[in-house]
Amino acid sequence: MRALMKPTAGPGLALREVPEPTAGCGEVKIKVMRAGLCGTDLHILSWDDFAAAHVKPGQIIGHEFYGEIVELGSNVPEGDGEGQFHVGQRVSVEGHVVCGRCRNCRAGRRHMCSQTVSIGVDCDGAFADYVVVPAANVWVQPEQIDAELGAIFDPLGNAVHTAFQFPLTAEDVLVTGAGPIGIMCAAIARHAGARNVVLTDINDERLALASNIDGVVGVNTMREDVRDRFASLGMAEGFDVGLEISGAPKAMEQMIDLCTHGAHIALLGLPAQPYPIDWNTLIARMLTIKGVYGRAMFDTWYRATYLMTGSVAFREQIRSVITHRFAPEDWEDAFETARGGHAGKIILEWND
């Protein structure tokens, strides 16, 4: 089969023919239909310190995907009920494989497992014609969620997990970072009934993508002070909820400055390196800051499914973050487009 893999311990990737996998005990084999390109994949391409610590030469990458079950391994519950599987089901996959034995796993906090293994990072992934994954990680999708939407369920899950850390209804919400996940967060906040949603970035093209979300106010902070919008938004003191998606020190500085006393801030964006925080302001304003990682397994997936199946308009807002589609053979163009900073979500079209 075709597979996009890391051929050596260094920069670069290669599309090669490799043996097709077989489902083992407790596993399912999936024919990959669509896969999303993630910032993590760019790190693996360039072979930074993160990639060197996780990825092994010869490993297939890719962790955002949708496909069709084509084989069940032994000990996989077969049928049509909840938690059961059969050949022909269309599915997305939770990319974090947890141990099931640690304190957090046993307490129902699987997304906090300290032994997490990531599909496409620590083991073979889905930039291939077929992938084998644990059945416990498979999420069967309803028919309303097509291949493209199913392929971005992973980043949508990040957005859902981040956005619902705190109540949003009737609140003023600031989202920093207008990448695909930031735009999804803004859409979720509007859908959940936030009073005002402001999305900031320094990239006009990404802010333009957010114009597809009704009611979201985009602000380029290189040219404009967000406070200048307060009067038109009916705001007097500051934002009630902050969702930091960019990982940029300046964005975090602005968020602390723009949040009202007692505000809540969820941090998903990973900074490239440590940076200072104005702790005096944070303490004096009694701000709550919470780190967010991955998705809550599997509460986030239920929430994301309900959101997507409950509103055609919301589904199309989420689809609007997809700007480019490439064949696997054009993977170099796909990665170059992603690195250029002018794209939203990029999809690799593996199979129909």
C-alpha positions in Angstrom: 0.0 0.0 0.0 1.0 3.7 -0.3 2.2 5.3 2.9 3.8 8.6 3.8 6.6 7.8 6.2 9.7 9.0 7.9 12.5 7.2 6.1 15.5 8.3 8.2 16.2 10.1 11.5 16.3 13.6 10.0 14.3 16.1 7.9 12.1 14.9 5.2 9.4 12.3 4.4 8.8 9.8 1.6 5.8 8.3 -0.1 6.6 4.6 -0.5 5.0 1.2 -1.0 4.9 -0.7 2.3 3.2 -4.0 3.4 -0.5 -3.7 4.2 -1.2 -4.2 7.9 -3.4 -6.8 9.4 -5.8 -6.3 12.4 -4.6 -8.1 15.6 -6.4 -8.8 18.8 -8.6 -6.0 19.8 -7.8 -4.0 16.7 -9.7 -2.9 13.6 -8.3 -2.2 10.1 -9.5 0.9 8.4 -9.3 2.0 4.8 -8.3 5.6 5.0 -10.5 7.9 2.9 -9.5 11.4 4.0 -6.8 12.7 6.4 -6.1 16.1 7.8 -2.7 17.7 7.8 -1.7 19.0 11.3 1.0 21.3 12.7 2.5 18.2 14.4 3.1 16.7 10.9 5.1 19.8 10.0 7.3 19.3 13.1 7.8 15.7 12.1 8.8 16.8 8.5 11.4 19.2 9.8 12.6 16.8 12.5 12.7 19.2 15.5 13.4 18.1 19.1 9.8 17.0 19.5 9.9 14.7 16.5 13.3 13.3 17.4 11.9 12.3 20.8 8.9 10.5 19.5 9.1 9.3 15.8 11.2 6.3 14.7 12.6 5.9 11.2 10.3 3.8 9.0 7.2 5.0 10.9 4.1 6.1 9.0 2.8 9.5 10.2 -0.7 11.1 10.2 -3.3 11.1 13.0 -6.4 13.1 11.8 -8.5 10.8 9.5 -11.8 9.2 8.5 -12.3 5.9 6.8 -14.2 2.6 6.5 -13.7 -0.5 8.6 -12.5 -3.4 6.4 -11.4 -6.0 8.9 -12.0 -6.8 12.6 -9.4 -8.5 14.7 -10.1 -11.1 17.3 -11.9 -10.1 20.5 -13.5 -7.0 18.9 -17.2 -6.8 19.8 -19.2 -7.3 16.6 -22.6 -5.8 15.9 -24.6 -2.6 15.5 -24.9 -1.6 19.1 -23.0 1.0 21.2 -19.4 0.0 21.3 -19.8 -2.6 18.6 -18.3 -2.7 15.2 -18.7 -4.3 11.7 -17.1 -4.1 8.3 -18.4 -1.2 6.3 -18.8 1.3 9.2 -17.5 4.8 8.5 -15.4 6.1 11.4 -13.1 8.6 12.9 -10.4 7.7 15.4 -9.3 9.1 18.8 -5.5 9.5 18.2 -4.5 9.0 21.9 -4.0 5.4 22.9 -4.0 5.2 26.7 -2.8 2.6 29.1 -6.1 1.9 31.0 -4.1 1.0 34.2 -2.8 4.3 35.6 -4.7 6.3 38.3 -6.2 8.7 35.8 -7.4 6.0 33.5 -8.9 4.0 36.3 -10.6 7.2 37.6 -12.2 7.9 34.2 -9.8 10.7 33.2 -8.2 8.9 30.3 -7.2 12.1 28.5 -4.8 12.7 31.4 -3.1 9.3 31.1 0.7 9.8 31.6 1.5 6.8 29.4 -0.4 8.1 26.3 0.9 6.9 22.9 -0.1 9.0 19.9 -1.1 7.4 16.6 1.0 8.8 13.8 3.6 10.2 16.3 4.7 7.3 18.5 3.4 4.5 16.3 2.2 4.0 12.7 -0.4 6.5 11.6 -3.0 7.1 8.9 -1.2 8.8 6.0 -1.6 5.5 4.2 -4.2 3.5 2.3 -4.8 1.4 5.5 -4.2 1.8 9.2 -4.7 -0.6 12.1 -5.9 1.0 15.5 -7.3 -0.3 18.8 -11.1 -0.8 18.5 -11.5 1.2 21.8 -10.3 4.3 19.9 -12.8 4.0 17.0 -15.7 6.5 16.8 -18.5 5.4 14.5 -19.8 8.4 12.6 -23.4 9.1 11.6 -24.2 9.6 8.0 -24.5 13.4 8.3 -20.8 13.6 8.9 -19.0 13.0 5.6 -15.4 12.0 4.9 -14.0 15.6 5.0 -15.8 16.5 8.3 -14.9 13.1 9.8 -11.2 13.8 8.9 -11.1 17.0 11.0 -13.0 15.5 14.0 -9.7 15.4 15.9 -9.0 19.2 15.8 -12.8 19.8 16.2 -12.5 17.8 19.4 -9.6 20.0 20.6 -11.9 23.0 20.0 -14.9 21.5 21.7 -12.8 20.4 24.7 -11.2 23.9 25.0 -14.4 25.9 24.5 -16.5 24.0 27.0 -14.1 24.3 29.9 -16.2 27.2 31.1 -19.8 28.3 30.6 -20.2 30.4 27.4 -23.9 31.4 27.2 -24.4 35.2 27.4 -20.6 35.7 28.0 -18.1 37.8 26.2 -15.5 35.5 24.7 -12.0 36.3 23.4 -10.3 33.7 21.1 -6.7 34.4 20.3 -5.3 32.6 17.2 -7.3 32.3 14.0 -6.0 29.0 12.8 -8.5 26.2 12.1 -8.9 25.3 15.8 -9.3 29.0 16.8 -12.0 29.5 14.1 -13.8 26.3 15.3 -13.7 27.6 18.9 -15.2 30.9 17.8 -18.0 29.0 15.9 -18.7 26.8 19.0 -18.9 29.8 21.3 -21.4 31.5 19.0 -23.4 28.3 18.6 -23.4 27.9 22.4 -24.9 31.4 22.8 -22.0 33.7 23.7 -23.0 37.3 23.7 -19.9 38.6 21.9 -17.1 36.5 20.3 -13.9 38.3 19.2 -11.2 36.4 17.3 -7.7 37.9 17.1 -4.7 37.2 14.9 -2.0 39.1 12.9 -2.8 37.2 9.7 -5.6 38.8 7.6 -6.1 35.7 5.4 -6.9 33.6 8.5 -9.2 36.3 9.9 -11.0 36.4 6.5 -11.7 32.6 6.9 -13.5 33.5 10.2 -15.9 35.8 8.3 -17.9 32.6 7.5 -18.9 32.4 11.1 -21.9 34.8 11.7 -21.4 37.2 14.6 -17.7 36.6 15.1 -15.7 39.9 15.2 -12.2 39.5 13.7 -9.4 41.9 14.8 -5.9 42.2 13.5 -4.0 43.2 16.6 -1.1 44.5 14.6 -3.3 47.3 13.4 -6.0 47.7 16.0 -6.6 47.7 19.7 -9.4 45.3 20.7 -10.5 47.9 23.3 -11.6 50.2 20.5 -14.3 47.6 19.7 -15.7 47.6 23.3 -18.2 50.4 22.7 -19.8 48.9 19.6 -20.0 45.5 21.4 -21.7 47.0 24.4 -18.7 46.0 26.6 -17.5 48.0 29.5 -15.0 46.0 31.6 -13.5 43.1 29.5 -14.0 39.5 28.4 -15.5 36.9 30.7 -13.9 33.9 29.0 -10.6 33.6 27.0 -9.6 30.8 24.7 -5.9 31.0 23.9 -5.1 28.9 20.8 -2.1 30.6 19.3 0.7 29.8 21.7 2.1 33.3 21.1 3.4 35.2 24.2 2.0 38.5 22.9 -1.5 36.9 22.5 -1.4 35.7 26.1 -0.2 39.1 27.3 -3.1 40.8 25.5 -5.6 38.2 26.8 -4.7 38.8 30.5 -4.9 42.6 29.8 -8.3 42.3 28.1 -10.1 39.9 30.6 -12.3 41.3 33.3 -11.9 40.5 37.0 -12.8 36.9 37.7 -12.5 35.8 34.1 -11.6 32.3 33.1 -8.9 31.4 30.5 -8.4 28.1 28.8 -4.9 27.5 27.2 -4.6 25.0 24.3 -1.9 26.7 22.2 1.6 25.3 22.8 4.4 28.0 23.0 7.6 27.4 21.2 9.5 28.3 24.4 8.8 29.5 27.9 7.7 33.2 28.3 7.0 35.6 31.2 3.4 36.3 32.5 2.2 39.4 34.3 1.4 37.5 37.5 0.5 40.7 39.4 -2.4 41.4 37.0 -3.4 37.8 37.0 -3.6 37.7 40.8 -5.1 41.1 41.3 -7.9 40.3 38.8 -8.4 36.8 40.3 -8.2 35.2 36.9 -8.5 31.4 36.5 -6.2 29.8 34.0 -6.6 26.1 32.9 -4.4 24.1 30.6 -6.2 22.0 28.0 -4.8 19.0 26.1 -6.4 16.7 23.5 -9.9 15.6 24.1 -11.9 14.2 27.0 -12.4 10.5 26.1 -15.1 10.2 25.0 -17.3 13.0 26.3 -15.8 15.4 23.9 -16.7 13.1 20.9 -20.3 12.9 22.0 -20.5 16.7 22.3 -18.8 17.2 18.9 -21.2 14.7 17.2 -24.3 16.3 18.7 -23.1 19.8 17.6 -22.4 18.6 14.0 -25.6 16.5 13.6 -27.8 19.1 15.2 -27.2 22.0 12.8 -26.5 22.0 9.0 -25.3 25.6 9.4 -22.8 24.7 12.1 -21.5 21.8 10.0 -20.9 24.1 7.1 -19.1 26.6 9.3 -16.7 23.9 10.4 -16.2 22.8 6.8 -15.3 26.3 5.8 -11.9 26.0 7.6 -10.9 23.5 4.9 -9.2 25.5 2.1 -7.0 23.0 0.2 -7.3 19.3 -0.9 -4.4 17.3 -2.3 -3.8 13.8 -3.6 -1.2 11.8 -1.5 1.2 11.9 -4.4 1.2 15.7 -4.1 2.1 15.6 -0.4 5.1 17.9 -0.8 2.8 20.6 -2.2 0.4 20.1 0.7 3.1 20.5 3.3 4.6 23.5 1.5 1.1 25.1 1.4 0.7 24.5 5.2 4.1 26.0 6.0 3.2 29.1 3.9 0.8 30.3 6.5 -1.9 31.2 3.9 -4.1 28.1 4.3 -6.7 26.9 6.7 -7.1 23.1 7.1 -5.5 20.9 4.4 -7.0 17.5 3.5 -5.2 14.6 1.8 -7.6 12.6 -0.3 -6.5 9.0 0.1 -9.4 6.9 -1.2 -13.1 7.2 -2.2 
